Amino acid sequence: MLVRIDNNDIGKTRVQFKNSLENDPSVMSVSLMSGEPGGFHDMYMFEAEAKPGQKILLNTEFADFEFVKALGIKMLAGRELSASFPTDSAGSVLINHTAATFLGYSPEQALGKWVRNIQGDGLQRRIVGVVEDFHFSSLKEKIGPMVISPRPDWRVAVIRLKPGNHLQSAINNIKTQYASAAPGYPFEYNFLDEQFNQLYKDDMKQDKILSIFSGIAILIACVGLFGLASYTAVKRTKEIGVRKVLGSSVQNIVVLLSKDLLKPVLLGTLIAVPIAYYTMNLWLQGFIYRITPQWWMFAGAALAAILIALVTVSFQAVKAALVNPVKSLRAE
């Protein structure tokens, strides 16, 4: 659960607010931080022991000592930031795996090395732990190097609730605590999963719109094919009657009529597949982590189109083939 620290009242009492929440039996842990996963993150210029004389731009998270616990992040090497170590407040940082790789270290090698935020407090801080990479921004962006520093520049409270059927009760309790900490402001919150869903709202909306219009296009195409099949069957009534008199089976006549009607479907498929492949690849470029379109995806779509067309056409073809040839010739 995310509660914004976005007014003066809650800003002044944020530590007391956090302490009161930690005493709530429905709360597992609370962390104050500058940006939650999927939210805004600062970028600062650093100097590092690994790159002497260079200025490097790194994503920066300012968080308290419960950062790892609240988000449930796995430690790859070293330890978490902790109040048990007096030097952590002004002399320690965590980095993610990507940052360790960027600096030329394995997680274990990075421990004890220093970095310095030359745009921030300018303190030389030692790396005491390396955390597993996690998506702190959109999945459309590659995980970048990040430094987690225990500086009180906090803009959000991240509250991990205990599992169970007490969600509304927990929300009411947190609302009460917030009202005590910031009585002049409304209580507003959201959940981390909802925030990530919001990041992809446009993509989901686009998916829904495309699905609806694809269904409409298939329906119109089927109606058109059905009408074309009906017209063809009527136009070739005499031919069908003659062929049946000369010994053609129902199966042969159905194949004859279906074959001609499926030609435009096959032609349309040949035109659509390369366009679809190009468009899909273009759309996927917007995601750092993406699948590679496989041939069987397009083959499956083409087969589905042909089967839909075949079912649509076959109804009229079978109906025409079953007509008594005497009636067909007499109608002519």
LOLUM-993817 format. One record per residue (C-alpha): y, z, x; residue number from 0. Coordinates in steps of 0.02 Angstrom, whole numbers, plus 50000, padded with zeros to 5 digits. Layout:
N
ATOM;Y;Z;X;NUM
...
This chain:
332
ATOM;50000;50000;50000;0
ATOM;50172;49952;50067;1
ATOM;50331;50049;50031;2
ATOM;50493;49981;50104;3
ATOM;50609;50090;50205;4
ATOM;50762;49992;50152;5
ATOM;50896;50116;50103;6
ATOM;50991;50257;50188;7
ATOM;50907;50398;50091;8
ATOM;50729;50350;50132;9
ATOM;50784;50300;50307;10
ATOM;50846;50476;50343;11
ATOM;50695;50563;50266;12
ATOM;50558;50439;50316;13
ATOM;50467;50564;50429;14
ATOM;50467;50698;50293;15
ATOM;50411;50565;50167;16
ATOM;50266;50519;50280;17
ATOM;50217;50701;50307;18
ATOM;50216;50735;50120;19
ATOM;50105;50583;50091;20
ATOM;49980;50639;50223;21
ATOM;49955;50799;50122;22
ATOM;49908;50696;49968;23
ATOM;49718;50703;49940;24
ATOM;49716;50520;49884;25
ATOM;49794;50460;50047;26
ATOM;49686;50424;50200;27
ATOM;49825;50387;50326;28
ATOM;50007;50333;50336;29
ATOM;50097;50235;50471;30
ATOM;50281;50192;50489;31
ATOM;50309;50023;50569;32
ATOM;50436;49885;50590;33
ATOM;50329;49750;50508;34
ATOM;50162;49744;50418;35
ATOM;50033;49604;50436;36
ATOM;50098;49451;50346;37
ATOM;50276;49516;50355;38
ATOM;50423;49500;50474;39
ATOM;50399;49539;50658;40
ATOM;50528;49553;50797;41
ATOM;50523;49453;50957;42
ATOM;50594;49527;51117;43
ATOM;50614;49473;51297;44
ATOM;50501;49566;51418;45
ATOM;50468;49583;51602;46
ATOM;50289;49617;51654;47
ATOM;50199;49674;51810;48
ATOM;50085;49523;51794;49
ATOM;50230;49399;51798;50
ATOM;50360;49464;51923;51
ATOM;50531;49386;51908;52
ATOM;50492;49302;51741;53
ATOM;50563;49339;51570;54
ATOM;50433;49318;51433;55
ATOM;50457;49317;51244;56
ATOM;50330;49426;51151;57
ATOM;50304;49476;50970;58
ATOM;50347;49659;50953;59
ATOM;50289;49792;50832;60
ATOM;50374;49961;50830;61
ATOM;50256;50088;50755;62
ATOM;50210;50271;50755;63
ATOM;50049;50347;50820;64
ATOM;49948;50308;50661;65
ATOM;49968;50119;50675;66
ATOM;49788;50082;50728;67
ATOM;49712;50205;50606;68
ATOM;49813;50148;50455;69
ATOM;49775;49964;50479;70
ATOM;49595;49993;50535;71
ATOM;49615;49891;50694;72
ATOM;49477;49894;50824;73
ATOM;49515;49952;51001;74
ATOM;49444;49836;51135;75
ATOM;49492;49945;51284;76
ATOM;49585;50106;51319;77
ATOM;49646;50222;51182;78
ATOM;49765;50231;51035;79
ATOM;49941;50297;51050;80
ATOM;49937;50482;51015;81
ATOM;50050;50633;50998;82
ATOM;49923;50723;51108;83
ATOM;49996;50629;51256;84
ATOM;50180;50681;51279;85
ATOM;50216;50527;51384;86
ATOM;50165;50405;51245;87
ATOM;50332;50415;51154;88
ATOM;50433;50347;51299;89
ATOM;50306;50280;51422;90
ATOM;50160;50191;51335;91
ATOM;50122;50034;51233;92
ATOM;49975;49944;51157;93
ATOM;49950;49757;51170;94
ATOM;49835;49638;51078;95
ATOM;49696;49536;51159;96
ATOM;49801;49378;51160;97
ATOM;49939;49468;51255;98
ATOM;49813;49528;51385;99
ATOM;49749;49351;51406;100
ATOM;49927;49285;51415;101
ATOM;49965;49408;51556;102
ATOM;49807;49354;51647;103
ATOM;49704;49511;51616;104
ATOM;49542;49557;51532;105
ATOM;49564;49703;51408;106
ATOM;49503;49827;51539;107
ATOM;49611;49754;51678;108
ATOM;49768;49768;51572;109
ATOM;49756;49958;51562;110
ATOM;49886;50045;51670;111
ATOM;49993;49890;51697;112
ATOM;50175;49898;51644;113
ATOM;50289;49796;51533;114
ATOM;50475;49821;51501;115
ATOM;50574;49771;51348;116
ATOM;50735;49712;51429;117
ATOM;50818;49681;51260;118
ATOM;50763;49848;51189;119
ATOM;50763;50019;51270;120
ATOM;50733;49946;51443;121
ATOM;50599;50076;51482;122
ATOM;50452;50030;51591;123
ATOM;50300;50069;51486;124
ATOM;50117;50073;51535;125
ATOM;49982;49986;51435;126
ATOM;49862;50121;51374;127
ATOM;49759;50017;51253;128
ATOM;49713;49840;51200;129
ATOM;49681;49806;51016;130
ATOM;49578;49668;50939;131
ATOM;49679;49516;50882;132
ATOM;49732;49525;50701;133
ATOM;49837;49408;50594;134
ATOM;50010;49486;50594;135
ATOM;50085;49327;50522;136
ATOM;50025;49185;50411;137
ATOM;49856;49104;50442;138
ATOM;49956;48944;50465;139
ATOM;50016;49015;50630;140
ATOM;49917;49049;50787;141
ATOM;49894;49231;50837;142
ATOM;50025;49261;50971;143
ATOM;50039;49394;51106;144
ATOM;50101;49560;51036;145
ATOM;50165;49724;51106;146
ATOM;50150;49881;50997;147
ATOM;50281;50007;51051;148
ATOM;50309;50184;50984;149
ATOM;50494;50167;50952;150
ATOM;50567;50233;50787;151
ATOM;50632;50067;50725;152
ATOM;50534;50072;50562;153
ATOM;50559;49968;50405;154
ATOM;50400;49996;50305;155
ATOM;50274;50134;50268;156
ATOM;50094;50071;50265;157
ATOM;49985;50188;50162;158
ATOM;49796;50176;50170;159
ATOM;49724;50249;50010;160
ATOM;49554;50329;49996;161
ATOM;49426;50225;49901;162
ATOM;49389;50274;49722;163
ATOM;49451;50256;49545;164
ATOM;49612;50352;49568;165
ATOM;49732;50210;49605;166
ATOM;49857;50244;49465;167
ATOM;49855;50430;49504;168
ATOM;49889;50393;49688;169
ATOM;50033;50277;49643;170
ATOM;50109;50410;49530;171
ATOM;50095;50541;49668;172
ATOM;50177;50426;49796;173
ATOM;50313;50384;49670;174
ATOM;50349;50570;49649;175
ATOM;50361;50594;49837;176
ATOM;50476;50443;49852;177
ATOM;50589;50510;49713;178
ATOM;50608;50671;49813;179
ATOM;50647;50577;49974;180
ATOM;50764;50446;49897;181
ATOM;50817;50506;49723;182
ATOM;50954;50375;49705;183
ATOM;50841;50223;49726;184
ATOM;50700;50147;49621;185
ATOM;50523;50159;49686;186
ATOM;50457;49987;49734;187
ATOM;50291;49946;49816;188
ATOM;50162;49811;49839;189
ATOM;49989;49792;49915;190
ATOM;49945;49704;50075;191
ATOM;49817;49588;49995;192
ATOM;49944;49537;49864;193
ATOM;50070;49499;50002;194
ATOM;49947;49385;50091;195
ATOM;49908;49300;49925;196
ATOM;50093;49268;49904;197
ATOM;50096;49177;50071;198
ATOM;49976;49048;50001;199
ATOM;50045;49043;49824;200
ATOM;50114;48867;49850;201
ATOM;49947;48807;49918;202
ATOM;49853;48882;49771;203
ATOM;49978;48807;49649;204
ATOM;49959;48638;49733;205
ATOM;49769;48653;49722;206
ATOM;49780;48692;49536;207
ATOM;49899;48547;49501;208
ATOM;49791;48424;49600;209
ATOM;49634;48484;49509;210
ATOM;49716;48458;49339;211
ATOM;49782;48285;49380;212
ATOM;49616;48236;49460;213
ATOM;49528;48284;49298;214
ATOM;49653;48183;49197;215
ATOM;49631;48033;49314;216
ATOM;49441;48041;49298;217
ATOM;49454;48053;49108;218
ATOM;49571;47901;49099;219
ATOM;49458;47804;49216;220
ATOM;49305;47846;49111;221
ATOM;49393;47791;48951;222
ATOM;49444;47630;49036;223
ATOM;49268;47597;49098;224
ATOM;49196;47636;48927;225
ATOM;49315;47512;48846;226
ATOM;49276;47381;48978;227
ATOM;49090;47407;48953;228
ATOM;49110;47388;48764;229
ATOM;49212;47229;48785;230
ATOM;49086;47156;48909;231
ATOM;48940;47197;48795;232
ATOM;49023;47110;48646;233
ATOM;49076;46961;48751;234
ATOM;48901;46937;48821;235
ATOM;48807;46966;48658;236
ATOM;48731;46791;48655;237
ATOM;48683;46799;48840;238
ATOM;48596;46966;48813;239
ATOM;48501;46894;48662;240
ATOM;48444;46740;48760;241
ATOM;48388;46846;48908;242
ATOM;48286;46959;48795;243
ATOM;48205;46810;48710;244
ATOM;48160;46742;48882;245
ATOM;48076;46905;48929;246
ATOM;48207;47016;49011;247
ATOM;48175;47201;48992;248
ATOM;48302;47331;48935;249
ATOM;48307;47395;49113;250
ATOM;48351;47224;49183;251
ATOM;48492;47200;49058;252
ATOM;48563;47374;49093;253
ATOM;48562;47338;49280;254
ATOM;48645;47169;49250;255
ATOM;48788;47242;49148;256
ATOM;48810;47399;49255;257
ATOM;48813;47300;49418;258
ATOM;48963;47199;49369;259
ATOM;49058;47347;49300;260
ATOM;49026;47456;49454;261
ATOM;49101;47329;49574;262
ATOM;49281;47386;49545;263
ATOM;49224;47567;49563;264
ATOM;49147;47530;49733;265
ATOM;49302;47434;49786;266
ATOM;49414;47579;49732;267
ATOM;49305;47701;49828;268
ATOM;49318;47596;49987;269
ATOM;49507;47597;49970;270
ATOM;49520;47782;49926;271
ATOM;49409;47857;50062;272
ATOM;49517;47812;50215;273
ATOM;49675;47862;50121;274
ATOM;49597;48028;50072;275
ATOM;49537;48058;50251;276
ATOM;49711;48025;50321;277
ATOM;49798;48132;50189;278
ATOM;49675;48276;50212;279
ATOM;49698;48275;50400;280
ATOM;49887;48271;50379;281
ATOM;49883;48421;50261;282
ATOM;49766;48520;50374;283
ATOM;49888;48502;50519;284
ATOM;49990;48637;50434;285
ATOM;49853;48764;50474;286
ATOM;49813;48826;50649;287
ATOM;49639;48878;50593;288
ATOM;49564;48734;50497;289
ATOM;49404;48640;50461;290
ATOM;49368;48464;50520;291
ATOM;49335;48343;50375;292
ATOM;49154;48284;50384;293
ATOM;49085;48116;50328;294
ATOM;48971;48198;50199;295
ATOM;49121;48268;50104;296
ATOM;49185;48093;50070;297
ATOM;49011;48025;50042;298
ATOM;48982;48161;49912;299
ATOM;49146;48121;49825;300
ATOM;49105;47934;49825;301
ATOM;48931;47968;49755;302
ATOM;49004;48079;49619;303
ATOM;49128;47942;49570;304
ATOM;48988;47813;49560;305
ATOM;48877;47929;49458;306
ATOM;49018;47967;49335;307
ATOM;49053;47782;49317;308
ATOM;48867;47743;49298;309
ATOM;48845;47871;49159;310
ATOM;48999;47804;49070;311
ATOM;48944;47622;49082;312
ATOM;48759;47651;49048;313
ATOM;48787;47714;48871;314
ATOM;48860;47548;48814;315
ATOM;48742;47446;48923;316
ATOM;48586;47529;48849;317
ATOM;48658;47511;48673;318
ATOM;48686;47324;48700;319
ATOM;48514;47300;48778;320
ATOM;48424;47383;48632;321
ATOM;48500;47268;48500;322
ATOM;48375;47150;48417;323
ATOM;48400;46978;48502;324
ATOM;48383;46891;48333;325
ATOM;48534;46986;48268;326
ATOM;48628;46948;48429;327
ATOM;48597;46759;48415;328
ATOM;48631;46759;48228;329
ATOM;48797;46849;48259;330
ATOM;48846;46710;48380;331
